[in-house]
């Protein structure tokens, strides 16, 4: 009796249905479309992440990681809002300064008095006094502008 052998490529990963690949060691990899579908199912109202994960035979922690990555990708894709500059007025404190001080340039007069800056952005009021770190102020304004 003559037997014929069928050749099978064991190095090539077997593609299971729905975008799940299983390699020869049993490790599964998921296509981007599959991950997106699972994440979208989890975002439906009243649906639990653990329930969706169990339904697909996936660990819930893995699905949560996909959700975090998807949210991060969506927030990175959103256009960044530029900070809107507001008009600033500098006023001398009442009852201070002589006529000579009034004639001097405003920058010199206020530098010595150091009255500070007040910024109101999205209902938040920030009072700055003394020297201000430009990097820190930029970061604060950027965070507030995202609101």
C-alpha positions in Angstrom: 0.0 0.0 0.0 1.3 3.4 -1.0 0.6 6.3 1.3 0.8 9.9 0.3 1.9 12.6 2.7 0.5 16.0 2.8 3.0 18.8 3.3 2.0 21.4 5.9 3.8 24.7 6.5 4.2 24.8 10.3 6.1 28.1 10.3 3.2 30.1 8.8 0.7 31.3 11.4 -2.8 29.9 10.9 -5.3 32.7 10.4 -8.4 31.9 12.5 -11.7 33.7 11.7 -12.4 37.3 12.9 -8.8 38.5 12.8 -7.2 36.3 15.4 -4.0 34.6 14.4 -2.7 31.6 16.3 1.0 30.6 15.8 2.4 27.2 16.2 3.0 27.7 19.9 -0.6 28.7 20.5 0.1 32.3 21.0 -2.7 34.5 19.6 -2.3 37.9 17.9 -5.2 40.1 17.0 -5.7 42.3 14.0 -6.2 46.1 14.5 -9.8 45.8 13.1 -10.6 43.0 15.6 -9.3 45.0 18.6 -11.2 48.1 17.5 -14.4 46.0 17.2 -13.9 44.6 20.7 -13.2 48.1 22.1 -16.4 49.5 20.4 -18.5 46.7 21.9 -17.1 47.5 25.4 -18.1 51.2 25.0 -21.8 50.4 24.5 -24.0 51.5 27.5 -24.6 48.8 30.0 -21.9 46.4 28.7 -19.2 45.1 31.0 -15.6 44.8 29.8 -15.3 41.5 31.5 -18.4 40.2 29.8 -17.2 41.2 26.3 -13.8 39.7 27.0 -15.3 36.4 28.2 -17.6 36.3 25.1 -14.5 36.6 22.9 -12.3 34.3 25.0 -9.8 37.1 25.8 -8.4 38.2 29.2 -10.3 41.3 30.5 -7.0 43.0 31.4 -5.9 42.7 27.7 -9.1 44.3 26.6 -8.7 47.1 29.1 -5.2 47.7 27.7 -6.7 48.0 24.2 -9.3 50.5 25.5 -6.6 52.7 27.0 -4.5 52.6 23.8 -7.6 53.4 21.7 -8.5 56.4 23.9 -4.9 57.6 23.8 -4.8 57.4 20.0 -8.1 59.3 19.8 -6.9 62.0 22.1 -3.6 62.3 20.1 -5.6 62.6 16.9 -7.7 65.5 18.2 -6.3 68.9 17.1 -4.6 70.8 19.9 -6.3 74.0 20.9 -4.1 77.0 20.9 -4.2 79.1 24.0 -6.2 82.3 23.5 -4.5 85.4 24.8 -6.6 87.8 26.8 -6.1 91.5 27.0 -4.1 92.6 30.1 -4.3 96.0 31.8 -1.8 97.1 34.4 -3.0 99.5 37.1 -0.9 101.4 39.7 -2.0 100.8 43.3 -4.2 103.5 44.6 -2.5 106.3 46.5 1.0 105.2 45.7 3.5 106.9 43.5 4.4 110.6 43.0 4.0 112.7 40.0 7.6 111.8 39.0 6.7 108.1 39.2 3.7 108.7 37.0 6.0 110.2 34.3 8.3 107.1 34.3 7.6 104.3 31.9 5.1 101.8 33.3 7.5 98.8 33.1 10.0 100.5 35.4 7.3 101.6 37.9 5.7 98.2 38.1 8.8 96.2 38.2 9.7 97.6 41.6 6.2 97.3 43.0 5.7 93.8 41.6 1.9 93.9 41.6 1.5 90.5 40.0 -0.7 89.1 37.2 -4.2 87.8 37.4 -5.4 85.4 34.7 -9.0 84.1 34.3 -9.4 81.1 31.9 -12.5 78.9 31.7 -13.8 80.1 35.1 -10.4 79.5 36.8 -8.6 82.5 38.3 -4.8 82.4 38.6 -2.9 85.0 40.7 0.8 85.3 39.9 3.2 87.3 42.0 6.9 87.7 41.8 9.0 85.9 39.2 7.1 83.4 37.1 8.5 80.3 35.4 7.4 80.6 31.8 7.5 76.8 31.3 5.3 76.1 34.3 2.9 78.9 33.3 2.7 77.5 29.7 1.9 74.0 31.1 -0.9 75.4 33.3 -2.5 77.4 30.5 -2.3 74.3 28.2 -4.0 72.1 30.7 -6.7 74.7 31.4 -7.3 75.2 27.6 -8.2 71.5 27.2 -11.2 71.9 29.5 
